Amino acid sequence: MQTKIEKIDSSSALAIKIIEPQEVDDLDFLSFREKLSYANISHPEKRMEWATARMAIKDALETLHVPYPGFFKDEHGKSHSMNGNGYVSLSHTEGLAGAIYHRDSPVGIDMDFVREKILKIGFRFLDPSELDFLEKDPVHYTLAWSAKESIFKCQGRRGVSFRDNILLEPFAPGDSLIKAKIRNTDFSNHHYEVQARVFPDTVLTYTIW
Ligand SMILES: CC(C)(COP(=O)(O)OP(=O)(O)OC[C@H]1O[C@@H](n2cnc3c(N)ncnc32)[C@H](O)[C@@H]1OP(=O)(O)O)[C@@H](O)C(=O)NCCC(=O)NCCS
């Protein structure tokens, strides 16, 4: 299975994997609770995505010499480690699944396939000031969407609006850093720095609290 692993620093790492069918043995590392969750996913492709994302976490953890603790989801859908150590975030998109782990800080990761149609739904997730600086370019819009997804996952709570609560500073399509803040929530004025990468047809972003 093809994997790209990146050790960000001594506390954090991410891994991206191509989604492929797994052998049963590939998933032996999952906790009992995770094996139950896996067995309850009825759609075969969803099951593959879910499992590949957990294999990506395992790869990121191995880079940091951290044993796989097993993860559970809270009421918002955010994953937490079973032993209470560290922070994780997951994403899947067309053909790829990825995960980021940090020993001490909440993290968020997102991957999105670039689609032309995102230009038509900008008004739903963008503030007027963001619509002003974004070029009518699907990559630029997807970067904005993905940065907001990463921030959303990092903070973890449902009810945070992409358009009203997450505000991006102007950035160019080629920038590798997107600055943003959360406003009008309990975490008002928390500032985020989102790392951004563009592969030909897929955008990857991640942020560390
Ligand atoms: C839940 C949500 C974050 C999932 O993102 P997505 O791009 O559809 O899918 P991804 O594959 O990138 O991410 C899925 C992962 O997000 C994680 N996730 C779900 N809810 C989460 C939350 N509240 N916090 C952190 N992570 C969360 C899960 O780990 C999930 O993976 P899993 O099912 O394998 O465990 C997203 O759909 C969402 O609800 N966003 C906020 C709603 C919103 O404001 N939308 C825009 C309005 S225009």
The ligand as an SDF file (V2000), in Angstrom:
LIG
                    3D

 48 50  0  0  0  0  0  0  0  0999 V2000
  -17.8380   16.2780    9.6830 C   0  0  0  0  0  0  0  0  0  0  0  0
  -16.9480   16.9300    8.6640 C   0  0  0  0  0  0  0  0  0  0  0  0
  -15.8740   17.6960    9.3950 C   0  0  0  0  0  0  0  0  0  0  0  0
  -16.3550   15.8190    7.7830 C   0  0  0  0  0  0  0  0  0  0  0  0
  -15.5410   16.3420    6.7920 O   0  0  0  0  0  0  0  0  0  0  0  0
  -15.5410   15.7850    5.2900 P   0  0  0  0  0  0  0  0  0  0  0  0
  -14.7140   16.6850    4.4600 O   0  0  0  0  0  0  0  0  0  0  0  0
  -16.9350   15.5410    4.8660 O   0  0  0  0  0  0  0  0  0  0  0  0
  -14.8630   14.3810    5.3660 O   0  0  0  0  0  0  0  0  0  0  0  0
  -13.3670   13.9940    5.6960 P   0  0  0  0  0  0  0  0  0  0  0  0
  -13.1510   12.6690    5.1120 O   0  0  0  0  0  0  0  0  0  0  0  0
  -12.3800   15.0610    5.3450 O   0  0  0  0  0  0  0  0  0  0  0  0
  -13.3710   13.8830    7.2810 O   0  0  0  0  0  0  0  0  0  0  0  0
  -14.0450   12.8340    7.8790 C   0  0  0  0  0  0  0  0  0  0  0  0
  -13.4930   12.6880    9.2800 C   0  0  0  0  0  0  0  0  0  0  0  0
  -13.7760   13.8790   10.0160 O   0  0  0  0  0  0  0  0  0  0  0  0
  -13.7470   13.5030   11.3820 C   0  0  0  0  0  0  0  0  0  0  0  0
  -14.7560   14.2730   12.0730 N   0  0  0  0  0  0  0  0  0  0  0  0
  -16.0890   14.1960   11.9950 C   0  0  0  0  0  0  0  0  0  0  0  0
  -16.6650   15.1150   12.8080 N   0  0  0  0  0  0  0  0  0  0  0  0
  -15.6590   15.7730   13.4170 C   0  0  0  0  0  0  0  0  0  0  0  0
  -15.6110   16.8220   14.3740 C   0  0  0  0  0  0  0  0  0  0  0  0
  -16.7220   17.3730   14.8880 N   0  0  0  0  0  0  0  0  0  0  0  0
  -14.4120   17.2660   14.7680 N   0  0  0  0  0  0  0  0  0  0  0  0
  -13.2750   16.7170   14.2920 C   0  0  0  0  0  0  0  0  0  0  0  0
  -13.2490   15.7160   13.3780 N   0  0  0  0  0  0  0  0  0  0  0  0
  -14.4390   15.2530   12.9450 C   0  0  0  0  0  0  0  0  0  0  0  0
  -13.9900   11.9950   11.4780 C   0  0  0  0  0  0  0  0  0  0  0  0
  -12.8090   11.4050   11.9970 O   0  0  0  0  0  0  0  0  0  0  0  0
  -14.1700   11.5750   10.0450 C   0  0  0  0  0  0  0  0  0  0  0  0
  -13.5050   10.4020    9.6900 O   0  0  0  0  0  0  0  0  0  0  0  0
  -14.0600    8.9380   10.1030 P   0  0  0  0  0  0  0  0  0  0  0  0
  -15.5120    8.9290    9.7590 O   0  0  0  0  0  0  0  0  0  0  0  0
  -13.2200    7.9760    9.3090 O   0  0  0  0  0  0  0  0  0  0  0  0
  -13.8210    8.8140   11.5700 O   0  0  0  0  0  0  0  0  0  0  0  0
  -17.7400   17.8940    7.7380 C   0  0  0  0  0  0  0  0  0  0  0  0
  -18.5530   17.2070    6.8810 O   0  0  0  0  0  0  0  0  0  0  0  0
  -18.5850   18.8910    8.4820 C   0  0  0  0  0  0  0  0  0  0  0  0
  -19.5520   18.5820    9.1060 O   0  0  0  0  0  0  0  0  0  0  0  0
  -18.2170   20.1270    8.4040 N   0  0  0  0  0  0  0  0  0  0  0  0
  -18.8830   21.1820    9.1270 C   0  0  0  0  0  0  0  0  0  0  0  0
  -20.2080   21.5240    8.6000 C   0  0  0  0  0  0  0  0  0  0  0  0
  -20.2110   22.7790    7.8030 C   0  0  0  0  0  0  0  0  0  0  0  0
  -20.1810   23.8340    8.3460 O   0  0  0  0  0  0  0  0  0  0  0  0
  -20.2190   22.6200    6.4930 N   0  0  0  0  0  0  0  0  0  0  0  0
  -20.1440   23.7260    5.5960 C   0  0  0  0  0  0  0  0  0  0  0  0
  -21.4480   24.4200    5.4310 C   0  0  0  0  0  0  0  0  0  0  0  0
  -21.5040   25.2370    3.8790 S   0  0  0  0  0  0  0  0  0  0  0  0
  1  2  1  0
  2  3  1  0
  2  4  1  0
  2 36  1  0
  4  5  1  0
  5  6  1  0
  6  7  2  0
  6  8  1  0
  6  9  1  0
  9 10  1  0
 10 11  2  0
 10 12  1  0
 10 13  1  0
 13 14  1  0
 14 15  1  0
 15 16  1  0
 15 30  1  0
 16 17  1  0
 17 18  1  0
 17 28  1  0
 18 19  1  0
 18 27  1  0
 19 20  2  0
 20 21  1  0
 21 22  1  0
 21 27  2  0
 22 23  1  0
 22 24  2  0
 24 25  1  0
 25 26  2  0
 26 27  1  0
 28 29  1  0
 28 30  1  0
 30 31  1  0
 31 32  1  0
 32 33  2  0
 32 34  1  0
 32 35  1  0
 36 37  1  0
 36 38  1  0
 38 39  2  0
 38 40  1  0
 40 41  1  0
 41 42  1  0
 42 43  1  0
 43 44  2  0
 43 45  1  0
 45 46  1  0
 46 47  1  0
 47 48  1  0
M  END
$$$$
